[in-house]
Amino acid sequence: MDLSYETLSNIAKSFGLFYLIALSIGITVYAFWPSLGNRFDKAAQSVLNDEEGPCR
């Protein structure tokens, strides 16, 4: 196997593509995991319940 620049570049591009696809799937599964729904809802509502206003 000839390890030229083109070969290594194609391997790196393919690895990066599959890495990003796997990372995207992992993040999506984490975001929609049923037991984490309460944590995300609480975080979303905490911004709206801030009664002090912006920091001065």
C-alpha distance matrix in Angstrom:
0.0 3.8 6.2 9.0 12.3 12.2 9.3 11.1 14.3 13.7 12.9 15.9 18.1 17.4 18.2 21.2 22.5 22.5 23.9 26.7 27.5 27.8 30.0 32.1 32.7 33.6 36.1 37.6 38.2 39.7 42.0 43.3 43.7 47.3 48.4 47.5 49.7 52.7 50.9 49.7 53.2 54.8 52.6 53.3 57.0 57.3 56.7 59.5 61.9 61.8 65.5 65.4 63.8 61.5 61.4 63.7
3.8 0.0 3.8 5.7 9.4 9.8 7.7 9.6 12.6 12.8 12.6 15.3 17.3 17.5 18.4 21.0 22.5 23.1 24.4 26.8 27.9 28.6 30.4 32.5 33.5 34.5 36.6 38.3 39.2 40.5 42.6 44.2 44.7 48.4 49.6 48.4 50.5 53.5 51.5 50.1 53.6 55.2 52.8 53.4 57.1 57.2 56.4 59.3 61.7 61.4 65.1 64.9 63.1 60.6 60.5 62.6
6.2 3.8 0.0 3.7 6.7 8.0 5.9 6.4 9.8 10.7 10.3 12.3 14.8 15.4 15.9 18.2 20.1 20.9 21.7 24.2 25.7 26.3 27.8 30.0 31.3 32.0 34.0 35.9 36.9 38.0 40.0 41.8 42.4 46.2 47.2 45.7 47.9 50.8 48.7 47.3 50.8 52.3 49.7 50.4 54.2 54.1 53.3 56.3 58.6 58.2 61.8 61.5 59.7 57.2 56.9 59.0
9.0 5.7 3.7 0.0 3.8 5.4 5.3 6.4 8.5 10.1 10.9 12.4 14.3 15.6 16.7 18.4 20.1 21.6 22.5 24.4 26.1 27.2 28.5 30.4 32.0 33.0 34.6 36.4 37.8 38.9 40.6 42.5 43.4 47.2 48.3 46.7 48.6 51.5 49.4 47.8 51.2 52.7 50.0 50.5 54.2 54.2 53.1 56.0 58.5 58.0 61.6 61.2 59.2 56.6 56.4 58.3
12.3 9.4 6.7 3.8 0.0 3.8 5.5 5.3 5.9 8.5 10.0 10.5 12.0 14.2 15.3 16.2 18.1 20.1 20.7 22.3 24.2 25.6 26.5 28.3 30.2 31.2 32.5 34.4 36.0 37.0 38.5 40.6 41.6 45.4 46.6 44.7 46.5 49.4 47.1 45.4 48.7 50.2 47.4 47.7 51.5 51.4 50.2 53.1 55.6 55.0 58.6 58.1 56.0 53.3 53.1 55.0
12.2 9.8 8.0 5.4 3.8 0.0 3.8 5.5 5.0 6.1 8.6 9.8 10.4 12.1 14.1 15.2 16.3 18.4 19.7 21.0 22.5 24.2 25.4 26.9 28.6 30.0 31.4 32.9 34.6 35.9 37.3 39.1 40.4 44.1 45.5 43.8 45.4 48.4 46.4 44.5 47.7 49.5 46.8 46.9 50.7 50.9 49.6 52.4 55.1 54.7 58.2 58.0 55.8 53.2 53.3 55.3
9.3 7.7 5.9 5.3 5.5 3.8 0.0 3.8 5.4 5.2 6.3 8.7 10.0 10.7 12.3 14.2 15.5 16.8 18.2 20.1 21.3 22.6 24.2 25.9 27.3 28.5 30.3 31.8 33.2 34.6 36.2 37.9 38.9 42.6 44.0 42.5 44.3 47.3 45.4 43.7 47.0 48.8 46.3 46.6 50.4 50.6 49.6 52.4 55.0 54.7 58.4 58.2 56.3 53.8 53.9 56.1
11.1 9.6 6.4 6.4 5.3 5.5 3.8 0.0 3.8 5.5 5.1 6.1 8.6 9.9 10.5 12.1 14.2 15.5 16.2 18.2 20.0 21.0 22.1 24.2 25.8 26.6 28.2 30.1 31.5 32.5 34.3 36.2 37.1 40.9 42.0 40.3 42.3 45.2 43.0 41.4 44.9 46.4 43.8 44.3 48.1 48.1 47.1 50.0 52.5 52.1 55.7 55.4 53.6 51.1 51.0 53.1
14.3 12.6 9.8 8.5 5.9 5.0 5.4 3.8 0.0 3.8 5.5 5.1 6.1 8.6 9.9 10.5 12.2 14.4 15.1 16.4 18.3 19.9 20.8 22.4 24.4 25.5 26.7 28.5 30.2 31.3 32.7 34.7 35.9 39.7 41.0 39.1 40.8 43.7 41.6 39.7 43.1 44.7 42.0 42.2 46.0 46.1 44.9 47.7 50.3 49.9 53.5 53.2 51.2 48.7 48.7 50.8
13.7 12.8 10.7 10.1 8.5 6.1 5.2 5.5 3.8 0.0 3.8 5.4 5.1 6.1 8.5 9.8 10.5 12.4 14.0 15.4 16.6 18.3 19.8 21.1 22.7 24.2 25.7 27.1 28.7 30.2 31.6 33.3 34.5 38.2 39.7 38.1 39.7 42.8 41.0 39.1 42.3 44.2 41.7 41.8 45.6 46.0 44.9 47.6 50.3 50.1 53.8 53.8 51.8 49.5 49.7 52.0
12.9 12.6 10.3 10.9 10.0 8.6 6.3 5.1 5.5 3.8 0.0 3.8 5.5 5.2 6.1 8.5 9.9 10.7 12.0 14.2 15.5 16.4 18.1 20.0 21.2 22.3 24.2 25.8 27.0 28.4 30.2 31.8 32.7 36.4 37.7 36.3 38.1 41.2 39.3 37.7 41.1 42.9 40.5 40.9 44.7 45.0 44.1 46.9 49.4 49.3 53.0 53.0 51.3 49.0 49.2 51.6
15.9 15.3 12.3 12.4 10.5 9.8 8.7 6.1 5.1 5.4 3.8 0.0 3.8 5.5 5.1 6.0 8.5 10.0 10.3 12.1 14.2 15.3 16.1 18.1 19.9 20.8 22.2 24.1 25.6 26.6 28.2 30.3 31.2 35.0 36.1 34.4 36.2 39.1 37.0 35.4 38.8 40.4 37.8 38.2 42.0 42.1 41.2 44.1 46.5 46.3 49.9 49.8 48.0 45.6 45.7 48.0
18.1 17.3 14.8 14.3 12.0 10.4 10.0 8.6 6.1 5.1 5.5 3.8 0.0 3.8 5.5 5.1 6.1 8.7 9.8 10.6 12.3 14.3 15.2 16.5 18.4 19.9 21.0 22.5 24.4 25.6 26.9 28.8 30.1 33.9 35.3 33.5 35.0 38.1 36.1 34.2 37.4 39.2 36.7 36.8 40.6 40.9 39.8 42.5 45.2 45.0 48.7 48.7 46.8 44.5 44.8 47.2
17.4 17.5 15.4 15.6 14.2 12.1 10.7 9.9 8.6 6.1 5.2 5.5 3.8 0.0 3.8 5.4 5.1 6.3 8.5 10.0 10.7 12.3 14.2 15.4 16.7 18.3 20.0 21.3 22.7 24.3 25.9 27.4 28.5 32.2 33.8 32.3 33.9 37.1 35.5 33.6 36.8 38.9 36.6 36.7 40.5 41.1 40.3 42.9 45.5 45.6 49.3 49.6 47.8 45.8 46.2 48.8
18.2 18.4 15.9 16.7 15.3 14.1 12.3 10.5 9.9 8.5 6.1 5.1 5.5 3.8 0.0 3.8 5.5 5.3 6.0 8.6 9.9 10.5 12.0 14.2 15.4 16.3 18.2 19.9 21.1 22.3 24.2 25.9 26.7 30.5 31.7 30.2 32.1 35.2 33.3 31.8 35.2 36.9 34.7 35.2 38.9 39.3 38.7 41.4 43.8 43.9 47.6 47.8 46.2 44.2 44.5 47.1
21.2 21.0 18.2 18.4 16.2 15.2 14.2 12.1 10.5 9.8 8.5 6.0 5.1 5.4 3.8 0.0 3.8 5.6 5.0 6.1 8.6 9.9 10.3 12.1 14.2 15.1 16.3 18.2 19.9 20.8 22.3 24.4 25.5 29.3 30.5 28.7 30.3 33.3 31.3 29.5 32.9 34.6 32.1 32.4 36.2 36.5 35.6 38.4 40.9 40.8 44.6 44.7 42.9 40.8 41.1 43.7
22.5 22.5 20.1 20.1 18.1 16.3 15.5 14.2 12.2 10.5 9.9 8.5 6.1 5.1 5.5 3.8 0.0 3.8 5.4 5.3 6.2 8.7 9.9 10.7 12.4 14.3 15.5 16.6 18.5 20.0 21.2 22.8 24.3 28.0 29.7 28.0 29.3 32.5 30.9 28.8 32.0 34.1 31.7 31.7 35.5 36.2 35.3 37.8 40.5 40.7 44.5 44.8 43.0 41.1 41.7 44.4
22.5 23.1 20.9 21.6 20.1 18.4 16.8 15.5 14.4 12.4 10.7 10.0 8.7 6.3 5.3 5.6 3.8 0.0 3.8 5.5 5.0 6.1 8.5 9.8 10.6 12.1 14.2 15.3 16.5 18.2 19.9 21.3 22.3 26.0 27.6 26.2 27.8 31.1 29.6 27.9 31.1 33.2 31.2 31.5 35.2 36.0 35.5 38.0 40.5 40.9 44.7 45.2 43.7 42.0 42.6 45.5
23.9 24.4 21.7 22.5 20.7 19.7 18.2 16.2 15.1 14.0 12.0 10.3 9.8 8.5 6.0 5.0 5.4 3.8 0.0 3.8 5.5 5.2 6.1 8.6 10.0 10.5 12.2 14.2 15.4 16.4 18.3 20.2 21.0 24.8 25.9 24.3 26.2 29.2 27.4 25.8 29.3 31.0 28.8 29.4 33.1 33.6 33.1 35.9 38.2 38.4 42.2 42.5 41.1 39.3 39.7 42.6
26.7 26.8 24.2 24.4 22.3 21.0 20.1 18.2 16.4 15.4 14.2 12.1 10.6 10.0 8.6 6.1 5.3 5.5 3.8 0.0 3.8 5.4 5.0 6.0 8.6 9.7 10.4 12.1 14.1 15.1 16.3 18.3 19.8 23.5 24.9 23.0 24.4 27.5 25.7 23.7 27.0 28.9 26.6 26.8 30.5 31.1 30.4 33.0 35.5 35.8 39.5 40.0 38.3 36.5 37.2 40.0
27.5 27.9 25.7 26.1 24.2 22.5 21.3 20.0 18.3 16.6 15.5 14.2 12.3 10.7 9.9 8.6 6.2 5.0 5.5 3.8 0.0 3.8 5.4 5.1 6.2 8.6 10.0 10.6 12.3 14.2 15.4 16.7 18.2 21.9 23.7 22.2 23.4 26.8 25.4 23.5 26.5 28.8 26.9 26.9 30.6 31.6 31.1 33.4 35.9 36.6 40.4 41.1 39.5 38.1 39.0 42.0
27.8 28.6 26.3 27.2 25.6 24.2 22.6 21.0 19.9 18.3 16.4 15.3 14.3 12.3 10.5 9.9 8.7 6.1 5.2 5.4 3.8 0.0 3.8 5.4 5.1 6.1 8.6 9.9 10.6 12.2 14.2 15.5 16.3 20.0 21.5 20.2 22.0 25.2 23.8 22.4 25.6 27.7 26.0 26.5 30.1 30.9 30.8 33.3 35.5 36.2 40.0 40.8 39.6 38.2 39.0 42.1
30.0 30.4 27.8 28.5 26.5 25.4 24.2 22.1 20.8 19.8 18.1 16.1 15.2 14.2 12.0 10.3 9.9 8.5 6.1 5.0 5.4 3.8 0.0 3.8 5.5 5.0 6.2 8.6 9.9 10.5 12.2 14.4 15.3 19.1 20.2 18.4 20.1 23.2 21.4 19.8 23.2 25.0 23.0 23.6 27.3 27.8 27.6 30.3 32.5 32.9 36.7 37.4 36.1 34.6 35.3 38.4
32.1 32.5 30.0 30.4 28.3 26.9 25.9 24.2 22.4 21.1 20.0 18.1 16.5 15.4 14.2 12.1 10.7 9.8 8.6 6.0 5.1 5.4 3.8 0.0 3.8 5.4 5.2 6.1 8.6 9.9 10.5 12.4 14.1 17.8 19.5 17.5 18.7 21.9 20.5 18.4 21.5 23.7 21.7 21.8 25.5 26.5 26.1 28.4 30.9 31.6 35.4 36.2 34.8 33.5 34.5 37.7
32.7 33.5 31.3 32.0 30.2 28.6 27.3 25.8 24.4 22.7 21.2 19.9 18.4 16.7 15.4 14.2 12.4 10.6 10.0 8.6 6.2 5.1 5.5 3.8 0.0 3.8 5.5 5.1 6.1 8.6 9.9 10.7 12.0 15.6 17.6 16.4 17.6 21.0 20.1 18.3 21.3 23.8 22.4 22.5 26.0 27.3 27.3 29.5 31.8 32.8 36.6 37.8 36.6 35.6 36.7 40.0
33.6 34.5 32.0 33.0 31.2 30.0 28.5 26.6 25.5 24.2 22.3 20.8 19.9 18.3 16.3 15.1 14.3 12.1 10.5 9.7 8.6 6.1 5.0 5.4 3.8 0.0 3.8 5.5 5.2 6.1 8.6 10.1 10.5 14.3 15.5 14.1 16.0 19.2 17.9 16.7 20.0 22.0 20.6 21.3 24.8 25.6 26.0 28.4 30.4 31.3 35.1 36.2 35.2 34.3 35.1 38.5
36.1 36.6 34.0 34.6 32.5 31.4 30.3 28.2 26.7 25.7 24.2 22.2 21.0 20.0 18.2 16.3 15.5 14.2 12.2 10.4 10.0 8.6 6.2 5.2 5.5 3.8 0.0 3.8 5.5 5.0 6.1 8.7 9.9 13.6 14.8 12.6 14.1 17.1 15.5 13.8 17.1 19.1 17.4 17.9 21.5 22.3 22.4 24.9 27.0 27.8 31.6 32.6 31.6 30.6 31.6 35.0
37.6 38.3 35.9 36.4 34.4 32.9 31.8 30.1 28.5 27.1 25.8 24.1 22.5 21.3 19.9 18.2 16.6 15.3 14.2 12.1 10.6 9.9 8.6 6.1 5.1 5.5 3.8 0.0 3.8 5.4 5.1 6.3 8.5 11.9 14.0 12.2 12.9 16.4 15.6 13.5 16.3 18.9 17.6 17.6 21.0 22.5 22.6 24.6 26.9 28.2 31.9 33.3 32.2 31.5 32.9 36.3
38.2 39.2 36.9 37.8 36.0 34.6 33.2 31.5 30.2 28.7 27.0 25.6 24.4 22.7 21.1 19.9 18.5 16.5 15.4 14.1 12.3 10.6 9.9 8.6 6.1 5.2 5.5 3.8 0.0 3.8 5.5 5.3 5.9 9.5 11.5 10.6 11.9 15.4 15.0 13.7 16.5 19.0 18.3 18.7 21.9 23.3 24.1 26.0 27.9 29.4 33.1 34.6 33.9 33.4 34.7 38.3
39.7 40.5 38.0 38.9 37.0 35.9 34.6 32.5 31.3 30.2 28.4 26.6 25.6 24.3 22.3 20.8 20.0 18.2 16.4 15.1 14.2 12.2 10.5 9.9 8.6 6.1 5.0 5.4 3.8 0.0 3.8 5.6 5.2 8.9 9.8 8.0 10.0 13.1 11.9 11.0 14.3 16.2 15.4 16.3 19.5 20.5 21.4 23.7 25.2 26.6 30.3 31.7 31.1 30.7 31.7 35.3
42.0 42.6 40.0 40.6 38.5 37.3 36.2 34.3 32.7 31.6 30.2 28.2 26.9 25.9 24.2 22.3 21.2 19.9 18.3 16.3 15.4 14.2 12.2 10.5 9.9 8.6 6.1 5.1 5.5 3.8 0.0 3.8 5.7 8.6 10.1 7.6 8.1 11.4 10.5 8.5 11.5 13.9 12.9 13.2 16.5 17.9 18.6 20.5 22.4 23.9 27.6 29.2 28.4 28.1 29.5 33.1
43.3 44.2 41.8 42.5 40.6 39.1 37.9 36.2 34.7 33.3 31.8 30.3 28.8 27.4 25.9 24.4 22.8 21.3 20.2 18.3 16.7 15.5 14.4 12.4 10.7 10.1 8.7 6.3 5.3 5.6 3.8 0.0 3.8 6.1 8.7 7.6 7.4 11.1 11.5 9.8 11.9 14.8 14.8 14.7 17.5 19.5 20.5 21.9 23.7 25.7 29.2 31.2 30.5 30.6 32.3 35.9
43.7 44.7 42.4 43.4 41.6 40.4 38.9 37.1 35.9 34.5 32.7 31.2 30.1 28.5 26.7 25.5 24.3 22.3 21.0 19.8 18.2 16.3 15.3 14.1 12.0 10.5 9.9 8.5 5.9 5.2 5.7 3.8 0.0 3.8 5.8 5.7 7.0 10.3 10.7 10.4 12.7 15.0 15.4 16.2 18.7 20.3 21.8 23.4 24.7 26.7 30.2 32.1 31.9 32.0 33.4 37.1
47.3 48.4 46.2 47.2 45.4 44.1 42.6 40.9 39.7 38.2 36.4 35.0 33.9 32.2 30.5 29.3 28.0 26.0 24.8 23.5 21.9 20.0 19.1 17.8 15.6 14.3 13.6 11.9 9.5 8.9 8.6 6.1 3.8 0.0 3.8 5.5 5.6 8.5 10.2 10.4 11.6 14.0 15.3 16.0 17.8 19.8 21.7 22.8 23.8 26.2 29.5 31.7 31.8 32.4 34.0 37.7
48.4 49.6 47.2 48.3 46.6 45.5 44.0 42.0 41.0 39.7 37.7 36.1 35.3 33.8 31.7 30.5 29.7 27.6 25.9 24.9 23.7 21.5 20.2 19.5 17.6 15.5 14.8 14.0 11.5 9.8 10.1 8.7 5.8 3.8 0.0 3.8 5.6 7.1 8.3 9.9 11.3 12.7 14.3 15.8 17.3 18.6 21.0 22.4 22.8 25.1 28.3 30.4 30.8 31.5 32.8 36.5
47.5 48.4 45.7 46.7 44.7 43.8 42.5 40.3 39.1 38.1 36.3 34.4 33.5 32.3 30.2 28.7 28.0 26.2 24.3 23.0 22.2 20.2 18.4 17.5 16.4 14.1 12.6 12.2 10.6 8.0 7.6 7.6 5.7 5.5 3.8 0.0 3.8 5.6 5.4 6.5 8.8 10.1 10.9 12.6 14.6 15.7 17.8 19.5 20.2 22.1 25.5 27.4 27.6 28.0 29.3 33.0
49.7 50.5 47.9 48.6 46.5 45.4 44.3 42.3 40.8 39.7 38.1 36.2 35.0 33.9 32.1 30.3 29.3 27.8 26.2 24.4 23.4 22.0 20.1 18.7 17.6 16.0 14.1 12.9 11.9 10.0 8.1 7.4 7.0 5.6 5.6 3.8 0.0 3.8 5.5 5.3 6.1 8.6 10.0 10.6 12.3 14.2 16.3 17.3 18.2 20.6 23.9 26.2 26.3 27.0 28.7 32.5
52.7 53.5 50.8 51.5 49.4 48.4 47.3 45.2 43.7 42.8 41.2 39.1 38.1 37.1 35.2 33.3 32.5 31.1 29.2 27.5 26.8 25.2 23.2 21.9 21.0 19.2 17.1 16.4 15.4 13.1 11.4 11.1 10.3 8.5 7.1 5.6 3.8 0.0 3.8 5.5 5.1 6.0 8.6 9.8 10.5 12.1 14.8 15.7 15.9 18.4 21.5 23.8 24.4 25.5 27.1 30.8
50.9 51.5 48.7 49.4 47.1 46.4 45.4 43.0 41.6 41.0 39.3 37.0 36.1 35.5 33.3 31.3 30.9 29.6 27.4 25.7 25.4 23.8 21.4 20.5 20.1 17.9 15.5 15.6 15.0 11.9 10.5 11.5 10.7 10.2 8.3 5.4 5.5 3.8 0.0 3.8 5.5 5.2 6.2 8.7 10.1 10.6 13.1 14.9 15.1 17.0 20.3 22.2 22.6 23.3 24.5 28.3
49.7 50.1 47.3 47.8 45.4 44.5 43.7 41.4 39.7 39.1 37.7 35.4 34.2 33.6 31.8 29.5 28.8 27.9 25.8 23.7 23.5 22.4 19.8 18.4 18.3 16.7 13.8 13.5 13.7 11.0 8.5 9.8 10.4 10.4 9.9 6.5 5.3 5.5 3.8 0.0 3.8 5.4 5.1 6.1 8.6 9.9 11.5 13.3 14.4 16.3 19.8 21.7 21.5 22.0 23.6 27.3
53.2 53.6 50.8 51.2 48.7 47.7 47.0 44.9 43.1 42.3 41.1 38.8 37.4 36.8 35.2 32.9 32.0 31.1 29.3 27.0 26.5 25.6 23.2 21.5 21.3 20.0 17.1 16.3 16.5 14.3 11.5 11.9 12.7 11.6 11.3 8.8 6.1 5.1 5.5 3.8 0.0 3.8 5.4 5.1 6.2 8.6 10.5 11.2 12.2 14.8 18.0 20.5 20.4 21.5 23.5 27.2
54.8 55.2 52.3 52.7 50.2 49.5 48.8 46.4 44.7 44.2 42.9 40.4 39.2 38.9 36.9 34.6 34.1 33.2 31.0 28.9 28.8 27.7 25.0 23.7 23.8 22.0 19.1 18.9 19.0 16.2 13.9 14.8 15.0 14.0 12.7 10.1 8.6 6.0 5.2 5.4 3.8 0.0 3.8 5.5 5.2 6.0 9.0 10.2 10.1 12.4 15.6 17.8 18.3 19.5 21.2 25.0
52.6 52.8 49.7 50.0 47.4 46.8 46.3 43.8 42.0 41.7 40.5 37.8 36.7 36.6 34.7 32.1 31.7 31.2 28.8 26.6 26.9 26.0 23.0 21.7 22.4 20.6 17.4 17.6 18.3 15.4 12.9 14.8 15.4 15.3 14.3 10.9 10.0 8.6 6.2 5.1 5.4 3.8 0.0 3.8 5.5 5.2 7.0 9.4 10.1 11.4 15.0 16.7 16.7 17.2 18.7 22.5
53.3 53.4 50.4 50.5 47.7 46.9 46.6 44.3 42.2 41.8 40.9 38.2 36.8 36.7 35.2 32.4 31.7 31.5 29.4 26.8 26.9 26.5 23.6 21.8 22.5 21.3 17.9 17.6 18.7 16.3 13.2 14.7 16.2 16.0 15.8 12.6 10.6 9.8 8.7 6.1 5.1 5.5 3.8 0.0 3.8 5.6 6.0 7.3 9.3 11.1 14.7 16.7 16.1 16.8 19.0 22.6
57.0 57.1 54.2 54.2 51.5 50.7 50.4 48.1 46.0 45.6 44.7 42.0 40.6 40.5 38.9 36.2 35.5 35.2 33.1 30.5 30.6 30.1 27.3 25.5 26.0 24.8 21.5 21.0 21.9 19.5 16.5 17.5 18.7 17.8 17.3 14.6 12.3 10.5 10.1 8.6 6.2 5.2 5.5 3.8 0.0 3.8 5.4 5.2 6.2 8.9 12.0 14.7 14.6 16.1 18.5 22.1
57.3 57.2 54.1 54.2 51.4 50.9 50.6 48.1 46.1 46.0 45.0 42.1 40.9 41.1 39.3 36.5 36.2 36.0 33.6 31.1 31.6 30.9 27.8 26.5 27.3 25.6 22.3 22.5 23.3 20.5 17.9 19.5 20.3 19.8 18.6 15.7 14.2 12.1 10.6 9.9 8.6 6.0 5.2 5.6 3.8 0.0 3.8 5.4 5.1 6.5 9.9 12.0 12.3 13.6 15.5 19.2
56.7 56.4 53.3 53.1 50.2 49.6 49.6 47.1 44.9 44.9 44.1 41.2 39.8 40.3 38.7 35.6 35.3 35.5 33.1 30.4 31.1 30.8 27.6 26.1 27.3 26.0 22.4 22.6 24.1 21.4 18.6 20.5 21.8 21.7 21.0 17.8 16.3 14.8 13.1 11.5 10.5 9.0 7.0 6.0 5.4 3.8 0.0 3.8 5.6 5.7 9.4 11.0 10.1 11.0 13.3 16.9
59.5 59.3 56.3 56.0 53.1 52.4 52.4 50.0 47.7 47.6 46.9 44.1 42.5 42.9 41.4 38.4 37.8 38.0 35.9 33.0 33.4 33.3 30.3 28.4 29.5 28.4 24.9 24.6 26.0 23.7 20.5 21.9 23.4 22.8 22.4 19.5 17.3 15.7 14.9 13.3 11.2 10.2 9.4 7.3 5.2 5.4 3.8 0.0 3.8 5.6 8.3 10.9 10.1 11.9 14.9 18.2
61.9 61.7 58.6 58.5 55.6 55.1 55.0 52.5 50.3 50.3 49.4 46.5 45.2 45.5 43.8 40.9 40.5 40.5 38.2 35.5 35.9 35.5 32.5 30.9 31.8 30.4 27.0 26.9 27.9 25.2 22.4 23.7 24.7 23.8 22.8 20.2 18.2 15.9 15.1 14.4 12.2 10.1 10.1 9.3 6.2 5.1 5.6 3.8 0.0 3.8 6.0 9.1 9.7 12.2 14.7 17.9
61.8 61.4 58.2 58.0 55.0 54.7 54.7 52.1 49.9 50.1 49.3 46.3 45.0 45.6 43.9 40.8 40.7 40.9 38.4 35.8 36.6 36.2 32.9 31.6 32.8 31.3 27.8 28.2 29.4 26.6 23.9 25.7 26.7 26.2 25.1 22.1 20.6 18.4 17.0 16.3 14.8 12.4 11.4 11.1 8.9 6.5 5.7 5.6 3.8 0.0 3.8 5.7 6.3 8.7 10.9 14.2
65.5 65.1 61.8 61.6 58.6 58.2 58.4 55.7 53.5 53.8 53.0 49.9 48.7 49.3 47.6 44.6 44.5 44.7 42.2 39.5 40.4 40.0 36.7 35.4 36.6 35.1 31.6 31.9 33.1 30.3 27.6 29.2 30.2 29.5 28.3 25.5 23.9 21.5 20.3 19.8 18.0 15.6 15.0 14.7 12.0 9.9 9.4 8.3 6.0 3.8 0.0 3.8 5.6 9.1 11.2 13.8
65.4 64.9 61.5 61.2 58.1 58.0 58.2 55.4 53.2 53.8 53.0 49.8 48.7 49.6 47.8 44.7 44.8 45.2 42.5 40.0 41.1 40.8 37.4 36.2 37.8 36.2 32.6 33.3 34.6 31.7 29.2 31.2 32.1 31.7 30.4 27.4 26.2 23.8 22.2 21.7 20.5 17.8 16.7 16.7 14.7 12.0 11.0 10.9 9.1 5.7 3.8 0.0 3.8 6.7 8.0 10.3
63.8 63.1 59.7 59.2 56.0 55.8 56.3 53.6 51.2 51.8 51.3 48.0 46.8 47.8 46.2 42.9 43.0 43.7 41.1 38.3 39.5 39.6 36.1 34.8 36.6 35.2 31.6 32.2 33.9 31.1 28.4 30.5 31.9 31.8 30.8 27.6 26.3 24.4 22.6 21.5 20.4 18.3 16.7 16.1 14.6 12.3 10.1 10.1 9.7 6.3 5.6 3.8 0.0 3.8 6.6 8.9
61.5 60.6 57.2 56.6 53.3 53.2 53.8 51.1 48.7 49.5 49.0 45.6 44.5 45.8 44.2 40.8 41.1 42.0 39.3 36.5 38.1 38.2 34.6 33.5 35.6 34.3 30.6 31.5 33.4 30.7 28.1 30.6 32.0 32.4 31.5 28.0 27.0 25.5 23.3 22.0 21.5 19.5 17.2 16.8 16.1 13.6 11.0 11.9 12.2 8.7 9.1 6.7 3.8 0.0 3.8 6.4
61.4 60.5 56.9 56.4 53.1 53.3 53.9 51.0 48.7 49.7 49.2 45.7 44.8 46.2 44.5 41.1 41.7 42.6 39.7 37.2 39.0 39.0 35.3 34.5 36.7 35.1 31.6 32.9 34.7 31.7 29.5 32.3 33.4 34.0 32.8 29.3 28.7 27.1 24.5 23.6 23.5 21.2 18.7 19.0 18.5 15.5 13.3 14.9 14.7 10.9 11.2 8.0 6.6 3.8 0.0 3.8
63.7 62.6 59.0 58.3 55.0 55.3 56.1 53.1 50.8 52.0 51.6 48.0 47.2 48.8 47.1 43.7 44.4 45.5 42.6 40.0 42.0 42.1 38.4 37.7 40.0 38.5 35.0 36.3 38.3 35.3 33.1 35.9 37.1 37.7 36.5 33.0 32.5 30.8 28.3 27.3 27.2 25.0 22.5 22.6 22.1 19.2 16.9 18.2 17.9 14.2 13.8 10.3 8.9 6.4 3.8 0.0
